[in-house]
Amino acid sequence: MVEEKTTMIQKNKFAVGVDLGATTVKVGIVSPVGGIIDQFSADAKAGKGPVVVIQQIIFSVQELLSRRKISDCLGIGIGCPGVVSTFDGTVQHPPNFANWTKVDVAKEIRREFKIPVFIENDANCAAIAEARYGAGIEFKDFLFVIWGTGVGGGIILDRKIFRGPHGGAGEIGHISIDYNGRQCNCGNFGCIESYIGQRYLSQRTKELLQARVRDGSRSILETLVDGNYDKIEPVLISQAAEQGDSIAINILTEAGELLGSALASILNVLDLRVVVIGGGISAAPAFVYESIIQSVRSRILKPHKEGVRVIRAKLGNSAGLVGAASLVLS
Amino acid sequence: MVEEKTTMIQKNKFAVGVDLGATTVKVGIVSPVGGIIDQFSADAKAGKGPVVVIQQIIFSVQELLSRRKISDCLGIGIGCPGVVSTFDGTVQHPPNFANWTKVDVAKEIRREFKIPVFIENDANCAAIAEARYGAGIEFKDFLFVIWGTGVGGGIILDRKIFRGPHGGAGEIGHISIDYNGRQCNCGNFGCIESYIGQRYLSQRTKELLQARVRDGSRSILETLVDGNYDKIEPVLISQAAEQGDSIAINILTEAGELLGSALASILNVLDLRVVVIGGGISAAPAFVYESIIQSVRSRILKPHKEGVRVIRAKLGNSAGLVGAASLVLS
């Protein structure tokens, strides 16, 4: 009887998830089983400094909570870019946020709402969400990769996020696949992010298209962007590839091979077998996954080869939000 | 009083450590504080199959135990190459051991001596030893690298070895630093092992020396090997470098830079700051460490840069043995 009652109470309870990005702050009401019940978005105003950003978070959460009983709210979970300390609730150096060194985000939010507040790196939040409710649900251990504007990720060990000794683990985008290669924004050379991130893929496609135009041949991709090469982005490259465009197919196949090289190195060191890929570019056609997995299989150490899998994430854009909320629900 | 007595009893107690290599099996009597009290070595007979290898281990342990009271022996710890299951005591595919697929080494040794037997990967044993008694003693978390014939290692997290989900973590030598680079023995391309392992360093030095001879110039290294280039090995390259030989200096500096590139990638992913380097080549001159650390510092992510250290291991050749014994002592 007691158990039943608890379940009933639990049913009305919810957590608030906050997914803070440099352009948008997304907040959501999330059920104890990871479903999004209600959502709200606002401009993050990342260029205006931390005080304004925190106001935007507070305003968005207030907006959502105004529609429900605050006593049913179990707490607020926040996913932030940058180096996040889950211990003291601070966020350091989130990229593309102005005048931000180290800010105690959790404290500010807690002061406002007076309910439990948890905070975590945004990529880790997405990894946690995929582990609990998404593509990783059947795997105890896996590597989560966010493939989008940049390349990031999270490491799930024994169903928990591995934060590393200082909270900065999982920087998968900054595995160098060529010590003498392209210079990355981070200063290092050959980082996988600098080969397969959105900007590079779009730029590379543009260059190849321009070369092809000089040859006088035509491209599906060119039609898709109406001849405006600045409109090229991975979703259109994927679309063109699905329609058989050879440049698009080559670029995505190569990106898969390179990602596979970086993944093989990480899987060798961490003794992992499963990779879940999320982020904008993870919507790429199946042949890209084939390319990644072939590359991993041909490169990984023999004793690590058995059971290697590379699969698509399931939660799409909402992984960060759901994962943030699930910090409260754990 | 009780505590004192325990310490006294503990004083006479010891553990046996076994360090199984493809050429030699080394066994030692190790005190509870990690000191080697007595040692014995025998041919591992790795070419003769697992039955003979296990006989060699048993014989060596018997030899050592015959000089002491077996009731004082707390147990036997064994370090083995290959994929070692600490759970069921099996060893799979140790490189350079003939006719060896999967062998239950722990069971065989336990049957003979009827005392507790523990088993672990040899690189992990060395990492554990450096963590408990060596250069890693002051660090909770670090990466241990064995730089010798090959490149291996172990990951220490919160003072414990990180084995990974299948017991195969720490394969640092098979981080690729160039997806399009030299083919490694493992089949992958650009593995750091294939650039800085003993064989490659010796071969590269030989080639450069031969080119220099054609120029008519002289080299300290040439004198050291009496003109016999097949005698070139890292210890002599280090010696020549210390005497100012420019080829030797260049080769070791470059090796340090390349190792630094691989290390930066791993430190980025694992959020580690400290690297302890053991193995034969770790005896290289200080300028090699300078080269490694400069490479790591210039390549690692900015938020990970603070506190980065690359230091020499302390226990030398006995790390494997002491670490194996310490499996019993933990």
Boltz contact constraints between the chains, C-beta under 6 A:
constraints:
  - contact:
      token1: [A, 83]
      token2: [B, 303]
      max_distance: 6.0
  - contact:
      token1: [A, 141]
      token2: [B, 165]
      max_distance: 6.0
  - contact:
      token1: [A, 164]
      token2: [B, 270]
      max_distance: 6.0
  - contact:
      token1: [A, 164]
      token2: [B, 271]
      max_distance: 6.0
  - contact:
      token1: [A, 165]
      token2: [B, 141]
      max_distance: 6.0
  - contact:
      token1: [A, 165]
      token2: [B, 271]
      max_distance: 6.0
  - contact:
      token1: [A, 166]
      token2: [B, 271]
      max_distance: 6.0
  - contact:
      token1: [A, 168]
      token2: [B, 271]
      max_distance: 6.0
  - contact:
      token1: [A, 168]
      token2: [B, 303]
      max_distance: 6.0
  - contact:
      token1: [A, 168]
      token2: [B, 304]
      max_distance: 6.0
  - contact:
      token1: [A, 169]
      token2: [B, 270]
      max_distance: 6.0
  - contact:
      token1: [A, 169]
      token2: [B, 271]
      max_distance: 6.0
  - contact:
      token1: [A, 171]
      token2: [B, 268]
      max_distance: 6.0
  - contact:
      token1: [A, 171]
      token2: [B, 269]
      max_distance: 6.0
  - contact:
      token1: [A, 171]
      token2: [B, 301]
      max_distance: 6.0
  - contact:
      token1: [A, 174]
      token2: [B, 268]
      max_distance: 6.0
  - contact:
      token1: [A, 174]
      token2: [B, 301]
      max_distance: 6.0
  - contact:
      token1: [A, 175]
      token2: [B, 265]
      max_distance: 6.0
  - contact:
      token1: [A, 176]
      token2: [B, 261]
      max_distance: 6.0
  - contact:
      token1: [A, 176]
      token2: [B, 265]
      max_distance: 6.0
  - contact:
      token1: [A, 177]
      token2: [B, 179]
      max_distance: 6.0
  - contact:
      token1: [A, 178]
      token2: [B, 178]
      max_distance: 6.0
  - contact:
      token1: [A, 179]
      token2: [B, 177]
      max_distance: 6.0
  - contact:
      token1: [A, 179]
      token2: [B, 261]
      max_distance: 6.0
  - contact:
      token1: [A, 186]
      token2: [B, 301]
      max_distance: 6.0
  - contact:
      token1: [A, 188]
      token2: [B, 299]
      max_distance: 6.0
  - contact:
      token1: [A, 261]
      token2: [B, 176]
      max_distance: 6.0
  - contact:
      token1: [A, 261]
      token2: [B, 179]
      max_distance: 6.0
  - contact:
      token1: [A, 265]
      token2: [B, 175]
      max_distance: 6.0
  - contact:
      token1: [A, 265]
      token2: [B, 176]
      max_distance: 6.0
  - contact:
      token1: [A, 266]
      token2: [B, 269]
      max_distance: 6.0
  - contact:
      token1: [A, 268]
      token2: [B, 171]
      max_distance: 6.0
  - contact:
      token1: [A, 268]
      token2: [B, 174]
      max_distance: 6.0
  - contact:
      token1: [A, 269]
      token2: [B, 171]
      max_distance: 6.0
  - contact:
      token1: [A, 269]
      token2: [B, 266]
      max_distance: 6.0
  - contact:
      token1: [A, 270]
      token2: [B, 164]
      max_distance: 6.0
  - contact:
      token1: [A, 270]
      token2: [B, 169]
      max_distance: 6.0
  - contact:
      token1: [A, 271]
      token2: [B, 164]
      max_distance: 6.0
  - contact:
      token1: [A, 271]
      token2: [B, 165]
      max_distance: 6.0
  - contact:
      token1: [A, 271]
      token2: [B, 166]
      max_distance: 6.0
  - contact:
      token1: [A, 271]
      token2: [B, 168]
      max_distance: 6.0
  - contact:
      token1: [A, 271]
      token2: [B, 169]
      max_distance: 6.0
  - contact:
      token1: [A, 299]
      token2: [B, 188]
      max_distance: 6.0
  - contact:
      token1: [A, 301]
      token2: [B, 171]
      max_distance: 6.0
  - contact:
      token1: [A, 301]
      token2: [B, 174]
      max_distance: 6.0
  - contact:
      token1: [A, 301]
      token2: [B, 186]
      max_distance: 6.0
  - contact:
      token1: [A, 303]
      token2: [B, 83]
      max_distance: 6.0
  - contact:
      token1: [A, 303]
      token2: [B, 168]
      max_distance: 6.0
  - contact:
      token1: [A, 304]
      token2: [B, 168]
      max_distance: 6.0
